[in-house]
Amino acid sequence: MSYSELQNGSDIRGIALENDTGEKVNLTDKAACDIAAAFARILSEKTGKKDLRIAIGRDSRLTGEALLNASAKGIFTEGAKAYDLGIASTPAMFMSTVLGEDPYDGSIMITASHLPWYRNGMKFFISRGGLEKSEIKEIAQLADKLAGDNKENADTPAPEKKTFMDTYTGYLREKIIKGVGKGDKPLEGLHIVVDAGNGAGGFFVTDVLEKLGADTAGSQFLDPDGHFPNHIPNPENKEAAEAIKNATVNAKADLGIIFDTDVDRAGAVLPDGKTLTRNDLIAALSVIALNSNPGTTIVTDSVTSDGLAAFIKAKGGVHKRFKRGYRNVIDEAIRLNESGIDSQLAIETSGHGAFKENYFLDDGAYLMVKLLIEMGKGNNVAGLIEGLAQPAESAELRFHVGDVPDLQANGDRILKYLEDNAEKVDGWNLEKENYEGVRVNCDADHGNGWLLLRKSLHEPIMPLNIESDSEGGALKIARALYELIKDEKTLDLTPITGFIGE
């Protein structure tokens, strides 16, 4: 197997434990060793440094410790030094390259985010941020060449254990203290509950909230447990969302917070149980960004609502709806800034969000810090999204693609067909400012909303998003689309036939 098969965009991900799905283990200790060695060698070549210091952290997954130690072995074989930072968050591992008296030259986070317990992965950071897709490709290709060197059998020392989370959480606390401006207990009188899903996020209760005076009674699933016994650590998971909603309402808390496994994503819950995710979370954080940076551009992914676009415009901001993928929105915001256009926030509906002021790092904990500053000042978080229009209906359908010679070319063909024929449908008009897939606006008599058909970033599917401002509008849009694509043999159209009742 080529290690390139483990590349998942800008990450490495694979099967790390035997499981009942039939998927075979491919992210082995040897793989981690070779890949980490490749990272160390490339970093040394590009920096000219021979005495590299590389930090390694992990989330609570069952294979985390073994993969961390294997990665350290690979780093040592390249003449660099490896340090074990223990259980950490992904954002903290980036921060280890920029914070403290002696930041590390690079870092590796062992995580597979919200994926099942038997999976794991590796993320790589240097002081300018996470490595790009092309850089991961380079690492994987070099790791293939190193695979025959038996690095996993080398006699190397154990990585030295270091602490860094105290530095990172001190950074978060200082942000809140300065942002609120009410002394060293700015959250006193506030009741905040956290659901860490047995991932790495329990630190936010003990090392941030409680040290700033908040009441955290009712917080749950804070202890790291790689079996994830209570629910999947994912703010978008229905069971997880229900768990934090119930915890917030039952505790009569002022805010509920839920993190994913490695804390680069987050969601929130208001006292009445309303969830603050997707368009709602983007709206709240956009207001915060615009209050301090009037007129700034907010970059989002492609599936955000028309209501959000109107909301940002009404608040004096500019909304750029870009591509799916957290790196896509972050990279576009960075590009805008480099071109002279101010963009303070890049955020995806999944909960990946990054502020310019925070290294454009997608950090779920930092997003919650921004909300907590508002609460510490006495502002109502619910008030931040007042005036945000909610769609009457929305749906996401996922069409599986059959066995085709070229998945991307097939998707391009289908999108070109839709683009060429969409405006032949009564009341349909192509969205001119669109950066992914095909987006169609549907007038009031023909669905009163929009649809977006696109290719998946990583899977053999084509997702369809539909939104309507009228009851029954989504059904109208879906029916009209089905008439256009019903003869497409490479797509499993079961989701749309089920949706329209045919």
C-alpha positions in Angstrom: 0.0 0.0 0.0 1.2 3.5 -0.8 1.0 6.0 2.1 -0.7 8.3 -0.4 -3.8 6.3 0.1 -3.9 7.6 3.7 -4.1 11.2 2.6 -7.4 12.9 3.3 -7.0 16.5 2.0 -4.6 18.2 4.3 -4.6 15.4 6.9 -3.6 11.7 7.1 -6.4 9.4 8.1 -6.9 5.7 8.2 -8.1 2.6 10.0 -6.1 2.2 13.2 -7.9 -0.7 15.0 -9.5 -3.9 14.0 -13.3 -3.5 13.8 -16.5 -5.2 12.7 -16.8 -3.2 9.5 -14.4 -5.4 7.6 -12.1 -2.4 6.9 -8.5 -3.5 7.4 -6.0 -1.6 9.5 -3.8 0.6 7.4 -2.7 3.4 9.8 -0.2 1.2 11.6 2.6 2.1 14.0 5.0 1.6 11.1 3.0 4.0 8.9 3.0 6.7 11.7 6.8 6.2 12.1 7.6 6.5 8.4 5.2 9.5 7.9 6.5 11.4 10.9 10.1 10.7 9.7 9.2 12.1 6.3 7.7 15.2 8.0 10.9 15.7 10.1 13.2 15.3 7.0 11.2 17.7 4.8 11.0 20.3 7.7 14.7 20.1 8.2 15.4 20.5 4.5 13.1 23.5 4.2 14.3 25.3 7.4 17.9 24.3 7.2 17.8 23.2 10.8 19.4 20.0 12.0 18.3 20.2 15.6 14.5 20.3 15.1 12.2 20.1 18.1 8.9 18.5 17.2 5.9 18.3 19.6 3.3 15.5 19.3 -0.1 15.5 20.9 -3.1 13.3 20.8 -6.8 13.1 21.5 -8.5 10.4 23.6 -8.6 7.7 20.9 -7.5 4.2 21.9 -4.6 4.1 19.4 -3.4 7.6 20.2 -0.6 6.8 22.6 0.9 4.0 20.4 0.8 6.2 17.3 2.3 9.1 19.2 5.2 6.9 20.3 5.7 5.5 16.8 5.7 9.0 15.4 8.3 10.0 17.9 10.5 7.1 16.8 10.4 8.3 13.2 11.3 11.8 14.3 14.3 10.6 16.3 15.6 8.5 13.4 15.9 11.7 11.4 18.1 13.3 14.1 15.4 15.6 15.4 13.9 15.6 19.0 10.4 14.5 19.7 8.3 15.7 22.7 5.1 14.1 24.1 2.5 16.7 24.9 0.0 14.1 26.0 -3.8 14.6 25.5 -4.2 18.0 23.8 -6.5 19.8 21.3 -5.6 20.2 17.7 -5.6 24.1 18.0 -3.2 23.8 21.0 -0.8 21.8 18.9 -0.6 24.6 16.3 -0.1 27.0 19.2 2.8 25.0 20.4 4.7 26.4 17.4 4.0 30.1 18.2 3.4 30.4 21.9 5.7 30.1 24.9 9.3 31.1 25.5 10.7 28.5 23.1 8.1 27.4 20.5 8.5 24.1 18.7 9.7 24.0 15.1 6.8 21.8 14.2 4.0 19.7 15.7 1.9 16.6 14.9 -1.6 16.0 16.3 -2.8 12.4 16.4 -6.5 12.6 15.7 -9.3 11.7 13.4 -11.7 14.4 14.6 -15.3 13.1 14.9 -14.7 9.8 13.0 -15.4 6.5 14.6 -13.3 5.1 17.5 -11.4 2.7 15.3 -10.0 5.4 13.0 -7.2 7.8 13.7 -5.0 10.3 11.8 -2.3 12.9 11.8 -2.3 16.6 11.4 0.9 18.6 10.8 1.7 22.2 11.9 4.5 24.8 11.5 4.4 28.4 12.7 2.6 29.6 9.6 -0.3 27.1 10.1 -1.4 23.7 9.1 0.3 22.0 6.2 -1.5 22.2 2.8 -2.8 19.4 0.7 0.3 19.5 -1.6 2.6 19.3 1.4 0.9 16.3 2.7 1.3 14.7 -0.7 5.0 15.4 -0.5 5.2 13.8 2.9 3.3 10.7 1.9 5.5 10.2 -1.2 8.7 10.5 0.8 7.3 8.2 3.5 6.9 5.5 0.7 10.6 5.8 0.0 11.5 5.5 3.7 9.2 2.5 4.2 12.0 0.0 3.6 14.4 1.5 6.1 12.9 -0.4 9.1 12.8 2.8 11.1 10.2 1.3 13.4 12.9 -1.1 14.7 15.5 1.6 15.4 16.8 1.9 18.9 15.5 5.4 19.9 14.7 7.1 23.2 11.2 7.6 24.5 9.9 11.1 23.7 10.3 13.5 26.6 7.0 14.4 28.2 6.2 18.1 28.3 3.2 20.2 29.3 1.8 22.8 27.0 -2.0 22.9 27.6 -1.4 25.2 30.6 0.3 27.7 28.2 -2.6 27.4 25.7 -5.4 27.7 28.3 -3.6 30.7 29.8 -3.7 32.3 26.4 -7.5 31.7 26.2 -8.1 33.0 29.7 -6.1 36.2 29.0 -8.2 36.8 25.9 -11.4 36.7 28.0 -10.0 38.8 30.8 -8.9 41.5 28.5 -12.0 41.3 26.3 -14.4 41.7 29.2 -12.3 44.1 31.3 -13.7 43.2 34.7 -10.8 41.8 36.6 -9.5 38.2 36.9 -13.0 36.6 37.4 -14.9 38.0 34.4 -17.3 35.0 34.2 -18.4 35.1 37.8 -22.2 34.8 38.0 -22.5 32.9 34.7 -23.5 29.3 34.5 -21.9 27.5 31.6 -22.1 23.7 30.9 -19.8 21.8 28.6 -20.1 18.5 26.8 -16.7 17.2 25.7 -18.0 13.9 24.4 -15.2 12.1 26.2 -12.8 13.7 23.7 -10.0 16.2 24.5 -12.1 19.2 25.5 -12.6 18.6 29.2 -9.8 21.1 29.9 -12.2 24.0 29.0 -14.1 23.4 32.2 -11.3 23.1 34.7 -8.7 25.3 33.1 -10.7 28.1 31.5 -14.3 28.5 32.8 -13.8 27.6 36.5 -10.6 29.6 36.8 -12.5 32.6 35.4 -15.3 32.2 38.0 -18.0 30.4 36.0 -20.3 27.9 37.5 -19.9 24.7 35.4 -22.4 22.4 37.3 -24.1 20.0 34.9 -21.1 19.7 32.5 -20.8 16.2 31.2 -18.5 13.6 29.5 -15.4 15.5 30.4 -13.1 12.5 31.0 -11.2 11.3 27.9 -12.4 7.9 26.8 -11.6 6.6 23.3 -14.6 4.3 23.3 -16.8 7.4 23.1 -19.4 5.6 25.3 -21.9 8.4 25.6 -22.2 9.8 22.1 -20.1 10.7 19.1 -18.1 13.9 19.9 -19.5 15.9 17.0 -21.6 19.1 17.3 -23.5 18.1 14.1 -24.5 14.6 15.4 -28.2 14.5 16.4 -27.6 12.5 19.6 -24.8 14.8 20.6 -26.8 17.9 19.9 -29.7 16.5 22.0 -27.3 15.7 24.9 -26.0 19.2 25.2 -29.4 20.7 24.7 -30.8 18.6 27.6 -27.8 19.3 29.8 -28.2 23.1 29.2 -31.9 23.2 29.9 -31.8 20.9 32.9 -29.0 22.9 34.5 -30.8 26.2 33.7 -27.5 27.3 32.3 -26.8 30.6 30.6 -25.0 28.8 27.8 -24.2 25.2 26.7 -21.0 24.3 24.8 -20.2 21.2 22.8 -16.9 20.3 21.3 -15.8 17.7 18.8 -13.1 15.2 19.7 -10.1 17.4 19.1 -11.8 20.8 19.8 -11.3 22.4 16.5 -15.1 22.6 16.1 -17.8 23.7 18.6 -21.5 24.5 18.9 -23.5 26.3 21.5 -26.9 26.1 23.1 -29.0 29.0 24.4 -30.9 28.9 27.7 -34.2 28.0 26.0 -32.6 25.0 24.2 -32.1 26.7 20.9 -28.9 25.3 19.2 -26.4 27.8 18.0 -24.8 25.9 15.1 -24.4 26.3 11.3 -26.0 29.6 10.1 -26.9 30.7 13.6 -23.3 30.4 14.9 -21.9 32.1 11.8 -24.3 35.0 12.3 -23.4 35.5 15.9 -19.7 35.4 15.3 -20.1 37.7 12.2 -21.8 40.3 14.4 -18.8 40.1 16.8 -16.3 40.5 14.0 -18.3 43.4 12.4 -18.6 45.2 15.8 -14.9 45.6 15.9 -14.2 45.7 12.2 -17.0 47.4 10.3 -17.4 46.4 6.7 -15.2 43.3 7.0 -15.8 40.4 4.6 -17.1 37.1 6.2 -16.0 34.1 4.1 -18.3 31.0 4.5 -18.7 27.7 2.7 -21.1 27.2 -0.2 -24.2 26.0 1.6 -25.0 28.9 3.9 -28.5 30.4 3.7 -29.8 33.4 1.8 -31.0 34.6 5.2 -27.5 34.7 6.5 -26.3 36.6 3.5 -29.0 39.2 4.0 -28.2 39.4 7.7 -24.5 40.0 7.2 -25.3 42.7 4.7 -27.7 44.4 7.0 -25.0 44.5 9.7 -22.7 46.3 7.3 -20.6 43.4 6.3 -19.8 41.6 3.1 -20.6 38.0 2.7 -18.5 35.8 0.4 -20.0 32.4 -0.1 -17.0 30.2 -1.1 -16.3 26.4 -1.3 -16.9 23.6 1.2 -13.9 22.6 3.3 -12.5 24.5 6.2 -9.1 25.0 4.5 -10.9 26.4 1.5 -12.7 29.2 3.4 -9.6 30.0 5.6 -7.3 30.1 2.5 -9.8 32.4 0.7 -9.9 34.8 3.7 -6.1 34.9 3.8 -6.0 35.5 0.1 -8.5 38.4 0.4 -6.4 40.0 3.1 -3.3 39.7 1.0 -5.1 41.4 -1.8 -6.1 44.3 0.4 -9.6 43.3 1.3 -10.2 43.0 5.0 -11.6 39.6 6.1 -11.7 38.9 9.8 -13.6 35.7 9.9 -13.6 32.5 7.8 -16.2 29.9 8.9 -17.8 26.7 7.6 -21.3 25.5 8.6 -19.7 22.4 10.2 -18.4 24.6 13.0 -14.9 25.1 11.8 -14.2 28.8 12.2 -11.1 31.0 12.3 -10.5 34.6 13.2 -7.8 36.7 11.6 -6.8 37.9 15.1 -6.1 34.3 16.1 -3.7 33.2 13.4 -6.6 32.2 11.2 -6.7 29.0 13.3 -9.9 26.9 13.3 -10.3 26.6 17.0 -13.6 25.7 18.6 -12.5 26.8 22.0 -11.6 30.3 20.6 -15.0 30.6 19.0 -16.6 30.0 22.4 -14.1 32.5 23.9 -15.6 35.2 21.6 -19.2 34.3 22.8 -18.0 34.3 26.5 -16.5 37.7 26.1 -19.9 39.0 25.0 -21.6 37.3 28.0 -19.0 38.7 30.4 -19.8 42.2 29.2 -23.5 41.5 30.0 -24.6 41.1 26.4 -27.2 38.5 25.5 -25.9 35.9 23.0 -29.4 35.4 21.6 -29.5 39.1 20.8 -26.6 38.7 18.4 -28.7 36.8 15.9 -31.9 38.8 16.3 -33.2 39.6 12.8 -31.6 36.5 11.2 -34.3 35.1 8.9 -34.6 31.3 9.1 -35.6 29.3 6.0 -39.0 27.6 6.1 -37.5 24.4 4.8 -34.1 23.0 4.1 -32.8 19.6 3.1 -29.6 17.8 2.1 -29.7 14.8 -0.1 -26.6 12.7 -1.0 -26.5 10.9 -4.3 -24.1 8.0 -4.4 -22.1 7.7 -7.6 -21.8 4.3 -9.2 -18.6 2.7 -10.4 -17.3 5.2 -13.1 -13.8 5.4 -14.7 -13.2 9.0 -13.5 -15.2 10.2 -10.6 -14.3 13.8 -10.9 -14.9 13.9 -14.7 -18.3 12.3 -14.2 -19.2 14.9 -11.6 -18.1 17.7 -13.9 -20.2 16.3 -16.7 -23.3 16.2 -14.5 -22.8 19.7 -13.3 -22.2 21.0 -16.8 -25.5 19.4 -17.8 -27.3 21.1 -15.0 -25.7 24.5 -15.7 -26.7 24.2 -19.4 -30.3 23.3 -18.7 -31.2 25.0 -15.4 -32.5 28.2 -16.9 -34.8 26.2 -19.2 -36.9 25.5 -16.1 -39.6 28.1 -15.4 -38.5 30.4 -12.6 -35.0 29.2 -12.3 -31.9 31.3 -12.7 -28.2 30.4 -12.2 -26.4 32.2 -9.4 -23.7 34.2 -11.1 -21.4 34.6 -8.0 -20.8 31.0 -7.3 -17.5 29.1 -6.5 -18.6 25.5 -6.2 -21.0 23.2 -8.0 -24.1 24.7 -9.6 -26.3 27.0 -7.5 -29.8 27.8 -8.9 -32.1 30.5 -7.5 -35.8 29.6 -7.8 -38.5 32.4 -7.8 -41.5 32.6 -5.5 -43.8 30.6 -7.8 -41.3 27.8 -8.3 -39.9 27.0 -4.9 -39.0 30.4 -3.4 -35.4 29.4 -2.6 -32.4 27.8 -4.1 -30.6 24.5 -4.8 -26.9 23.6 -4.9 -25.5 20.5 -6.5 -21.8 19.9 -6.0 -19.1 17.2 -5.9 -18.0 15.8 -2.5 -14.6 16.7 -1.3 -13.6 13.1 -0.4 -16.5 10.7 -1.1 -18.1 9.1 -4.2 -21.2 11.2 -3.7 -22.8 14.3 -5.1 -24.6 16.3 -2.3 -27.7 18.4 -3.0 -28.7 21.2 -0.7 -32.2 22.8 -1.0 -33.6 25.7 0.9 -36.9 27.4 0.6 -38.6 30.3 2.3 -42.1 28.8 1.7 -43.7 25.7 3.1 -43.8 23.1 0.3 -41.1 25.0 -1.7 -38.4 22.4 -1.2 -40.7 19.8 -2.7 -41.3 22.0 -5.7 -37.6 22.5 -6.2 -36.8 18.8 -5.8 -39.5 17.7 -8.2 -38.2 20.1 -10.9 -34.7 19.0 -10.5 -35.7 15.3 -10.6 -37.3 15.9 -14.0 -34.0 17.3 -15.2 -31.7 14.5 -13.9 -34.0 11.4 -13.8 -32.2 9.7 -16.7 -28.8 10.1 -15.1 -27.6 6.5 -14.7 -24.4 7.1 -12.7 -26.3 8.5 -9.7 -28.4 6.6 -7.2 -31.4 8.9 -7.2 -33.2 7.1 -4.4 -32.8 10.0 -2.0 -34.7 12.4 -4.2 -37.4 9.9 -5.3 -38.0 9.2 -1.6 -38.1 12.9 -0.9 -40.7 13.7 -3.6 -42.6 10.5 -2.9 -42.0 8.6 -6.2 
